[in-house]
Amino acid sequence: MTTTDHDLPAQSSAATTSSATGTRATRIIGIAAIVALGWLVAFGLGFSPADRDQEEAVRILYVHVPTIWLAYLAFVVTAVASAMYLFTSKKSLGWDRMAGASAEIGVVFVAVTLAVGAMWGRLTWGVFWQWDARLTTTALLFVTYVGYLAVRRLGGSHHQRARRSSVLGLIAVIEIPLVHWSVRLWRSLHQEATVLDTDGDIDMDGLMLFSLFVGVVAFTLLYVWLMLHRTRTMAMEDIVEDRGLDAALAARRAEGEL
């Protein structure tokens, strides 16, 4: 094996002892995520009232807001894990896998954000897309992390992959404050923050706010469940690749001995 023992994180090495990535913990988290998502559907479509101005279109925000916040979280995790790989002495590939898995999930969440945001825009503004500051910077964030994932697919060893992607992961995260504050930095059609506003006022009905909270909980559980499975899958992929490399090297040595 070309990968040393300390390169495998504890959770990944445990997962590689079998062909499955699930454990009792992941099953519990998965069930909790399904329950929370069902709860979100019930409150978002049923119990929560229509908005005074946006009417029924407000229900889209119960997915739109949690997915972008979880995308922010996912990309911050990518940056932190990238820093842990670059600036710790062990250079554990476990951190690199965590960074890659979190970025993949974050890209999916941004894609969902853009899709449901386009639906909301069609209902509110009359068009699916405007080159608005918030929309444009969010699209740029999406493209940047798609590029990050493409860089991870370039050739080279696991540690070469980890070094180049870690640097990009630390640079790309700078875009998050730009996206979040874009509505104040430039004239924007997009509404400002409703919950985390700087003036401290929360301009939402109590049941709407609770529905939004349920959405955040549901997508957080989904993020954790996906992270556990994806990091373990990536560990297995690295091990399979290493074994294939070792087998190829052994074959070449055997040829040289003939």
NORRANOR-V497583 format. One record per pair of residues at least 12 apart in sequence whose C-alpha atoms are under 10 Angstrom apart, sorted by the first residue. I is the first residue (numbers start at 1). J is the second residue. D is the distance in whole Angstrom. If there is no record, write none. Layout:
# NORRANOR-V497583
((I & J & D) (I & J & D))
This chain:
# NORRANOR-V497583
((1 & 239 & 8) (1 & 240 & 10) (1 & 241 & 10) (1 & 242 & 6) (1 & 243 & 6) (1 & 244 & 9) (1 & 245 & 9) (1 & 246 & 6) (1 & 247 & 10) (2 & 157 & 10) (2 & 158 & 10) (2 & 239 & 9) (2 & 241 & 10) (2 & 242 & 6) (2 & 243 & 8) (2 & 245 & 8) (2 & 246 & 7) (3 & 92 & 10) (3 & 93 & 9) (3 & 158 & 9) (3 & 159 & 10) (3 & 238 & 9) (3 & 239 & 8) (3 & 242 & 7) (3 & 243 & 10) (4 & 92 & 9) (4 & 93 & 10) (5 & 92 & 9) (6 & 90 & 7) (6 & 91 & 9) (6 & 92 & 6) (6 & 93 & 8) (6 & 94 & 9) (7 & 90 & 8) (7 & 91 & 7) (7 & 92 & 4) (7 & 93 & 5) (7 & 94 & 6) (7 & 95 & 9) (7 & 96 & 10) (7 & 159 & 10) (7 & 235 & 10) (8 & 92 & 7) (8 & 93 & 6) (8 & 94 & 6) (8 & 95 & 9) (8 & 97 & 10) (8 & 232 & 10) (8 & 235 & 7) (8 & 238 & 10) (8 & 239 & 10) (9 & 92 & 8) (9 & 93 & 8) (9 & 94 & 5) (9 & 95 & 8) (9 & 97 & 9) (9 & 98 & 10) (9 & 231 & 9) (9 & 232 & 9) (9 & 235 & 9) (10 & 94 & 9) (11 & 94 & 9) (11 & 228 & 8) (11 & 231 & 9) (11 & 232 & 7) (11 & 235 & 10) (12 & 94 & 8) (12 & 97 & 10) (12 & 228 & 9) (12 & 229 & 9) (12 & 230 & 10) (12 & 231 & 7) (12 & 232 & 5) (12 & 233 & 8) (12 & 234 & 9) (12 & 235 & 6) (12 & 236 & 8) (13 & 94 & 10) (13 & 232 & 8) (13 & 235 & 8) (13 & 236 & 9) (14 & 232 & 9) (15 & 228 & 10) (15 & 229 & 9) (15 & 231 & 9) (15 & 232 & 6) (15 & 233 & 8) (15 & 235 & 8) (15 & 236 & 8) (16 & 232 & 7) (16 & 233 & 8) (16 & 235 & 7) (16 & 236 & 6) (16 & 237 & 10) (16 & 239 & 8) (17 & 236 & 9) (18 & 236 & 9) (19 & 233 & 9) (19 & 236 & 8) (20 & 229 & 9) (20 & 232 & 9) (20 & 233 & 9) (20 & 236 & 10) (21 & 228 & 8) (21 & 229 & 6) (21 & 230 & 8) (21 & 231 & 9) (21 & 232 & 6) (21 & 233 & 7) (21 & 236 & 9) (22 & 225 & 9) (22 & 228 & 8) (22 & 229 & 7) (22 & 232 & 9) (23 & 228 & 9) (23 & 229 & 9) (25 & 225 & 9) (25 & 228 & 10) (26 & 224 & 9) (26 & 225 & 6) (26 & 226 & 9) (26 & 227 & 10) (26 & 228 & 7) (26 & 229 & 8) (27 & 225 & 8) (28 & 225 & 9) (29 & 221 & 6) (29 & 222 & 8) (29 & 223 & 10) (29 & 224 & 8) (29 & 225 & 6) (29 & 226 & 10) (29 & 228 & 10) (30 & 221 & 7) (30 & 222 & 7) (30 & 223 & 10) (30 & 224 & 9) (30 & 225 & 6) (30 & 226 & 9) (31 & 221 & 9) (31 & 222 & 10) (31 & 225 & 10) (32 & 217 & 10) (32 & 218 & 8) (32 & 221 & 7) (32 & 222 & 9) (32 & 225 & 10) (33 & 217 & 8) (33 & 218 & 5) (33 & 219 & 7) (33 & 220 & 8) (33 & 221 & 5) (33 & 222 & 5) (33 & 223 & 9) (33 & 224 & 9) (33 & 225 & 8) (34 & 218 & 8) (34 & 219 & 10) (34 & 221 & 9) (34 & 222 & 8) (35 & 218 & 8) (36 & 214 & 7) (36 & 215 & 8) (36 & 216 & 9) (36 & 217 & 7) (36 & 218 & 5) (36 & 219 & 8) (36 & 220 & 10) (36 & 221 & 8) (36 & 222 & 9) (37 & 214 & 8) (37 & 215 & 7) (37 & 216 & 10) (37 & 217 & 9) (37 & 218 & 5) (37 & 219 & 8) (37 & 221 & 9) (37 & 222 & 9) (38 & 214 & 10) (38 & 215 & 10) (38 & 218 & 9) (39 & 211 & 9) (39 & 214 & 7) (39 & 215 & 9) (39 & 218 & 8) (40 & 62 & 8) (40 & 63 & 9) (40 & 210 & 10) (40 & 211 & 6) (40 & 212 & 8) (40 & 213 & 9) (40 & 214 & 6) (40 & 215 & 6) (40 & 216 & 9) (40 & 217 & 9) (40 & 218 & 7) (40 & 219 & 10) (41 & 59 & 10) (41 & 62 & 9) (41 & 63 & 10) (41 & 211 & 9) (41 & 214 & 10) (41 & 215 & 9) (42 & 211 & 9) (43 & 59 & 9) (43 & 62 & 9) (43 & 207 & 8) (43 & 208 & 8) (43 & 210 & 9) (43 & 211 & 6) (43 & 212 & 9) (43 & 214 & 8) (43 & 215 & 9) (44 & 58 & 9) (44 & 59 & 6) (44 & 60 & 8) (44 & 61 & 9) (44 & 62 & 7) (44 & 63 & 9) (44 & 207 & 9) (44 & 208 & 8) (44 & 210 & 10) (44 & 211 & 6) (44 & 212 & 8) (44 & 214 & 9) (44 & 215 & 9) (45 & 59 & 7) (45 & 60 & 9) (45 & 62 & 10) (45 & 211 & 10) (46 & 59 & 10) (47 & 207 & 8) (47 & 208 & 9) (47 & 211 & 9) (48 & 205 & 9) (48 & 206 & 9) (48 & 207 & 6) (48 & 208 & 6) (48 & 209 & 9) (48 & 210 & 9) (48 & 211 & 7) (48 & 212 & 10) (49 & 205 & 8) (49 & 206 & 10) (49 & 207 & 7) (49 & 208 & 7) (50 & 205 & 10) (50 & 208 & 9) (51 & 204 & 9) (51 & 205 & 9) (51 & 208 & 9) (53 & 124 & 10) (54 & 120 & 9) (54 & 123 & 9) (54 & 124 & 7) (55 & 123 & 10) (55 & 124 & 10) (56 & 123 & 9) (57 & 119 & 9) (57 & 120 & 6) (57 & 121 & 9) (57 & 122 & 10) (57 & 123 & 7) (57 & 124 & 8) (58 & 120 & 8) (58 & 123 & 10) (58 & 124 & 10) (58 & 208 & 9) (59 & 120 & 9) (59 & 208 & 9) (59 & 211 & 9) (59 & 212 & 9) (60 & 113 & 10) (60 & 116 & 7) (60 & 117 & 8) (60 & 119 & 8) (60 & 120 & 7) (61 & 113 & 9) (61 & 116 & 8) (61 & 117 & 8) (61 & 120 & 8) (61 & 208 & 10) (61 & 211 & 10) (61 & 212 & 8) (61 & 215 & 9) (62 & 208 & 9) (62 & 209 & 9) (62 & 210 & 10) (62 & 211 & 7) (62 & 212 & 5) (62 & 213 & 8) (62 & 214 & 8) (62 & 215 & 6) (62 & 216 & 8) (63 & 109 & 10) (63 & 112 & 8) (63 & 113 & 8) (63 & 116 & 8) (63 & 117 & 9) (63 & 211 & 10) (63 & 212 & 8) (63 & 215 & 6) (63 & 216 & 8) (63 & 218 & 10) (63 & 219 & 9) (64 & 109 & 9) (64 & 110 & 9) (64 & 112 & 8) (64 & 113 & 5) (64 & 114 & 8) (64 & 115 & 9) (64 & 116 & 6) (64 & 117 & 6) (64 & 120 & 9) (64 & 212 & 10) (64 & 215 & 9) (65 & 113 & 8) (65 & 116 & 10) (65 & 117 & 9) (65 & 193 & 10) (65 & 212 & 8) (65 & 213 & 10) (65 & 215 & 8) (65 & 216 & 8) (66 & 109 & 9) (66 & 113 & 9) (66 & 212 & 7) (66 & 213 & 8) (66 & 214 & 9) (66 & 215 & 6) (66 & 216 & 5) (66 & 217 & 8) (66 & 218 & 9) (66 & 219 & 7) (66 & 220 & 8) (67 & 106 & 9) (67 & 108 & 9) (67 & 109 & 5) (67 & 110 & 7) (67 & 111 & 9) (67 & 112 & 7) (67 & 113 & 6) (67 & 114 & 10) (67 & 116 & 10) (67 & 215 & 9) (67 & 216 & 8) (67 & 219 & 7) (67 & 220 & 9) (67 & 223 & 10) (68 & 106 & 8) (68 & 107 & 10) (68 & 109 & 6) (68 & 110 & 6) (68 & 111 & 9) (68 & 112 & 8) (68 & 113 & 6) (68 & 114 & 9) (68 & 138 & 9) (68 & 180 & 10) (68 & 216 & 10) (69 & 106 & 10) (69 & 109 & 9) (69 & 110 & 9) (69 & 113 & 10) (69 & 180 & 10) (69 & 216 & 8) (69 & 219 & 9) (69 & 220 & 9) (70 & 105 & 9) (70 & 106 & 7) (70 & 109 & 7) (70 & 110 & 9) (70 & 216 & 8) (70 & 217 & 10) (70 & 219 & 7) (70 & 220 & 7) (70 & 222 & 10) (70 & 223 & 8) (71 & 102 & 9) (71 & 103 & 8) (71 & 104 & 10) (71 & 105 & 8) (71 & 106 & 4) (71 & 107 & 7) (71 & 108 & 8) (71 & 109 & 5) (71 & 110 & 6) (71 & 111 & 9) (71 & 112 & 10) (71 & 113 & 9) (71 & 141 & 10) (71 & 142 & 10) (71 & 176 & 10) (71 & 223 & 9) (72 & 103 & 10) (72 & 106 & 7) (72 & 107 & 10) (72 & 109 & 9) (72 & 110 & 9) (72 & 141 & 10) (72 & 173 & 9) (72 & 175 & 10) (72 & 176 & 7) (72 & 177 & 9) (72 & 179 & 10) (72 & 180 & 9) (73 & 102 & 9) (73 & 103 & 10) (73 & 106 & 8) (73 & 176 & 10) (73 & 220 & 9) (73 & 223 & 10) (74 & 98 & 10) (74 & 99 & 9) (74 & 100 & 10) (74 & 101 & 9) (74 & 102 & 5) (74 & 103 & 6) (74 & 104 & 9) (74 & 105 & 7) (74 & 106 & 5) (74 & 107 & 9) (74 & 109 & 9) (74 & 173 & 10) (74 & 220 & 10) (74 & 223 & 8) (74 & 224 & 10) (74 & 227 & 9) (75 & 99 & 8) (75 & 100 & 10) (75 & 102 & 7) (75 & 103 & 6) (75 & 104 & 9) (75 & 105 & 9) (75 & 106 & 6) (75 & 107 & 9) (75 & 141 & 10) (75 & 145 & 9) (75 & 169 & 8) (75 & 170 & 9) (75 & 172 & 8) (75 & 173 & 6) (75 & 174 & 10) (75 & 175 & 10) (75 & 176 & 8) (76 & 99 & 9) (76 & 102 & 9) (76 & 103 & 9) (76 & 106 & 10) (76 & 169 & 9) (76 & 170 & 9) (76 & 172 & 10) (76 & 173 & 6) (76 & 174 & 9) (76 & 176 & 9) (77 & 95 & 10) (77 & 98 & 8) (77 & 99 & 7) (77 & 100 & 10) (77 & 101 & 10) (77 & 102 & 7) (77 & 103 & 8) (77 & 106 & 10) (77 & 169 & 10) (77 & 173 & 10) (78 & 95 & 9) (78 & 96 & 8) (78 & 97 & 9) (78 & 98 & 7) (78 & 99 & 4) (78 & 100 & 7) (78 & 101 & 8) (78 & 102 & 6) (78 & 103 & 6) (78 & 104 & 10) (78 & 106 & 9) (78 & 165 & 10) (78 & 166 & 8) (78 & 168 & 10) (78 & 169 & 6) (78 & 170 & 8) (78 & 172 & 10) (78 & 173 & 8) (79 & 98 & 10) (79 & 99 & 7) (79 & 100 & 10) (79 & 102 & 10) (79 & 103 & 9) (79 & 165 & 10) (79 & 166 & 7) (79 & 167 & 9) (79 & 168 & 9) (79 & 169 & 5) (79 & 170 & 5) (79 & 171 & 8) (79 & 172 & 8) (79 & 173 & 6) (79 & 174 & 10) (80 & 95 & 9) (80 & 98 & 10) (80 & 99 & 8) (80 & 166 & 9) (80 & 169 & 9) (80 & 170 & 8) (80 & 173 & 10) (81 & 93 & 10) (81 & 94 & 9) (81 & 95 & 5) (81 & 96 & 7) (81 & 97 & 9) (81 & 98 & 6) (81 & 99 & 5) (81 & 100 & 9) (81 & 102 & 9) (81 & 166 & 8) (81 & 169 & 9) (81 & 170 & 9) (82 & 95 & 7) (82 & 96 & 6) (82 & 97 & 9) (82 & 98 & 9) (82 & 99 & 6) (82 & 100 & 9) (82 & 162 & 8) (82 & 163 & 8) (82 & 164 & 10) (82 & 165 & 8) (82 & 166 & 4) (82 & 167 & 7) (82 & 168 & 9) (82 & 169 & 6) (82 & 170 & 7) (83 & 95 & 9) (83 & 96 & 9) (83 & 99 & 10) (83 & 166 & 7) (83 & 167 & 8) (83 & 169 & 9) (83 & 170 & 7) (84 & 96 & 9) (84 & 99 & 10) (84 & 166 & 9) (85 & 97 & 10) (85 & 99 & 9) (85 & 159 & 10) (85 & 162 & 8) (85 & 163 & 8) (85 & 166 & 7) (85 & 167 & 10) (86 & 162 & 8) (86 & 163 & 7) (86 & 164 & 10) (86 & 166 & 7) (86 & 167 & 8) (91 & 159 & 8) (91 & 162 & 9) (91 & 163 & 9) (92 & 159 & 9) (92 & 162 & 9) (93 & 158 & 8) (93 & 159 & 7) (93 & 161 & 10) (93 & 162 & 7) (93 & 163 & 10) (93 & 235 & 9) (93 & 238 & 10) (94 & 162 & 10) (94 & 231 & 8) (94 & 232 & 9) (94 & 234 & 9) (94 & 235 & 8) (95 & 162 & 9) (95 & 166 & 9) (95 & 231 & 9) (96 & 152 & 10) (96 & 158 & 9) (96 & 159 & 9) (96 & 161 & 8) (96 & 162 & 6) (96 & 163 & 9) (96 & 165 & 8) (96 & 166 & 7) (96 & 231 & 9) (96 & 234 & 10) (97 & 158 & 10) (97 & 162 & 8) (97 & 227 & 10) (97 & 230 & 9) (97 & 231 & 6) (97 & 232 & 9) (97 & 233 & 9) (97 & 234 & 6) (97 & 235 & 7) (97 & 238 & 10) (98 & 227 & 8) (98 & 228 & 9) (98 & 230 & 8) (98 & 231 & 6) (98 & 232 & 9) (98 & 234 & 9) (98 & 235 & 10) (99 & 162 & 9) (99 & 165 & 9) (99 & 166 & 8) (99 & 169 & 8) (99 & 227 & 10) (99 & 231 & 9) (100 & 148 & 9) (100 & 149 & 7) (100 & 152 & 8) (100 & 162 & 9) (100 & 165 & 8) (100 & 166 & 9) (100 & 169 & 9) (100 & 227 & 10) (100 & 230 & 9) (100 & 231 & 8) (100 & 234 & 9) (101 & 149 & 10) (101 & 226 & 8) (101 & 227 & 6) (101 & 228 & 9) (101 & 229 & 9) (101 & 230 & 6) (101 & 231 & 6) (101 & 232 & 9) (101 & 233 & 9) (101 & 234 & 8) (102 & 223 & 8) (102 & 224 & 9) (102 & 226 & 9) (102 & 227 & 6) (102 & 228 & 10) (102 & 230 & 9) (102 & 231 & 9) (103 & 145 & 7) (103 & 146 & 9) (103 & 148 & 8) (103 & 149 & 7) (103 & 169 & 9) (103 & 227 & 10) (104 & 145 & 8) (104 & 146 & 8) (104 & 148 & 9) (104 & 149 & 7) (104 & 226 & 10) (104 & 227 & 9) (104 & 230 & 9) (105 & 222 & 10) (105 & 223 & 7) (105 & 224 & 10) (105 & 226 & 7) (105 & 227 & 8) (105 & 230 & 9) (106 & 142 & 9) (106 & 145 & 8) (106 & 146 & 10) (106 & 223 & 9) (107 & 141 & 9) (107 & 142 & 6) (107 & 143 & 9) (107 & 144 & 9) (107 & 145 & 6) (107 & 146 & 7) (107 & 148 & 10) (107 & 149 & 9) (108 & 142 & 9) (108 & 146 & 10) (109 & 142 & 9) (109 & 219 & 9) (109 & 223 & 9) (110 & 138 & 8) (110 & 139 & 8) (110 & 141 & 8) (110 & 142 & 6) (110 & 143 & 10) (110 & 145 & 10) (111 & 138 & 10) (111 & 139 & 9) (111 & 142 & 7) (111 & 143 & 10) (113 & 138 & 9) (113 & 139 & 10) (114 & 128 & 10) (114 & 129 & 10) (114 & 135 & 8) (114 & 138 & 8) (114 & 139 & 8) (114 & 142 & 9) (115 & 128 & 9) (116 & 128 & 10) (117 & 129 & 9) (117 & 135 & 9) (118 & 130 & 9) (118 & 135 & 9) (121 & 189 & 10) (121 & 190 & 9) (125 & 189 & 9) (125 & 190 & 10) (130 & 189 & 9) (130 & 190 & 10) (131 & 188 & 9) (131 & 189 & 10) (132 & 182 & 9) (132 & 183 & 9) (132 & 186 & 9) (132 & 187 & 8) (132 & 188 & 6) (132 & 189 & 6) (132 & 190 & 7) (133 & 178 & 10) (133 & 179 & 8) (133 & 181 & 10) (133 & 182 & 6) (133 & 183 & 7) (133 & 184 & 9) (133 & 185 & 9) (133 & 186 & 6) (133 & 187 & 7) (133 & 188 & 6) (133 & 189 & 8) (133 & 190 & 8) (134 & 178 & 9) (134 & 179 & 6) (134 & 180 & 8) (134 & 181 & 8) (134 & 182 & 6) (134 & 183 & 6) (134 & 184 & 10) (134 & 185 & 10) (134 & 186 & 9) (134 & 187 & 10) (134 & 188 & 7) (134 & 189 & 8) (134 & 190 & 7) (134 & 191 & 9) (134 & 192 & 10) (135 & 179 & 8) (135 & 182 & 9) (135 & 183 & 10) (135 & 188 & 9) (135 & 189 & 9) (135 & 190 & 8) (136 & 179 & 9) (136 & 182 & 9) (137 & 175 & 8) (137 & 176 & 9) (137 & 178 & 7) (137 & 179 & 5) (137 & 180 & 9) (137 & 182 & 8) (138 & 175 & 9) (138 & 176 & 9) (138 & 178 & 9) (138 & 179 & 6) (138 & 180 & 9) (138 & 182 & 10) (139 & 179 & 9) (140 & 175 & 9) (140 & 179 & 9) (141 & 172 & 8) (141 & 173 & 9) (141 & 174 & 10) (141 & 175 & 7) (141 & 176 & 8) (141 & 178 & 9) (141 & 179 & 8) (144 & 168 & 9) (144 & 169 & 10) (144 & 172 & 7) (144 & 173 & 10) (144 & 175 & 9) (145 & 168 & 9) (145 & 169 & 8) (145 & 172 & 7) (145 & 173 & 9) (147 & 168 & 9) (147 & 172 & 10) (148 & 164 & 9) (148 & 165 & 7) (148 & 166 & 9) (148 & 167 & 10) (148 & 168 & 7) (148 & 169 & 7) (148 & 172 & 8) (149 & 165 & 8) (149 & 168 & 10) (149 & 169 & 10) (150 & 165 & 9) (151 & 164 & 8) (151 & 165 & 6) (151 & 168 & 9) (152 & 164 & 8) (152 & 165 & 6) (152 & 166 & 10) (152 & 168 & 10) (153 & 165 & 10) (157 & 238 & 10) (157 & 241 & 10) (157 & 242 & 9) (158 & 238 & 8) (158 & 241 & 10) (158 & 242 & 9) (180 & 192 & 9) (180 & 193 & 9) (181 & 193 & 9) (194 & 209 & 10) (195 & 209 & 8) (195 & 212 & 10))
